[in-house]
Amino acid sequence: MRIDVLSLFPDMFGPLHDSIVGKALDRDELEVEVTDFRQYSTNKHGNVDDYPFGGGAGMLLQAQPLFDAMAATQKKAQDLGHEKGRVILMDPAGVPFTQKVAENFAHEDHLTFICGHYEGYDERIRTLVTDEISMGDYVLTGGELPAMVMIDAISRLLPGVLGNEESAPGDSFSTGLLEYPQYTRPADFRGMKVPDVLISGNHQKIDEWREIQSLKRTLLRRPDLLEKLDLTGDQKRKLRDIQIDLDDNQQ
């Protein structure tokens, strides 16, 4: 996968070269190129923003630098054999970013992120994009941090990046449920013991225990997620049993 990023602050993306994403870059499993779109300003002072028509607070990103930067990066990507792909605008008015969105983007050959700054965008910039994404109901100073979060979430889903193909499918939100509790050695740490089922060697019982724990943790911490799931009859039965146990323990 190739990822292009249009940003006024390319140095902010240095952390991408660390940890798992950094290893993927070193192994050429992922390409990330950050372009400073200020370089495409035709203003002699290198300005990329201006006051909004009609008045108002703050400054808006101008269309020209982003249109020209987009044309240049897309041409380079196509010369390297990549399709245009999806163009993602980081915007608080966009669709909320979720694991499902990350999984959808992970199937693409080429992604381009536009990181805004200042008060907002010239509305015509939106004609360049295919997706508008929000990280949540809050406002940041720019789109760089959200873009890095998305790149991390998407990259770890690419084949070979995690090194263990079973890791990503079991993550929280991948199944719609929160992830079950996990343990490592020692089996007894300061009197806190690993559940017997996990060291039993009975993988059928281990899988059942993990599903029950995922359902329980989701019920306790994010019950809203359960409303969005098409649960099987067996999962509904397990949820009822979990709720009965919880009610009994509260009495």
Secondary structure, DSSP 4 states (H G I P E B T S, - for coil): -EEEEEES-GGGGGGGGSHHHHHHHHTTS-EEEEEEGGGG--STT---EEPPTT--SS-EE-HHHHHHHHHHHHHHHHHTT----EEEEEEEEEEEP-HHHHHHHTT-SEEEEE--BTTEE-GGGGGG-SEEEESSSS--SBSHHHHHHHHHHHHTTSTTTSS-TTTGGGSTTTSSSPPPP---S-SEETTEEPPGGGGS--HHHHHHHHHHHHHHHHHHH-HHHHTT----HHHHHHHHHHHHHHHHHH-
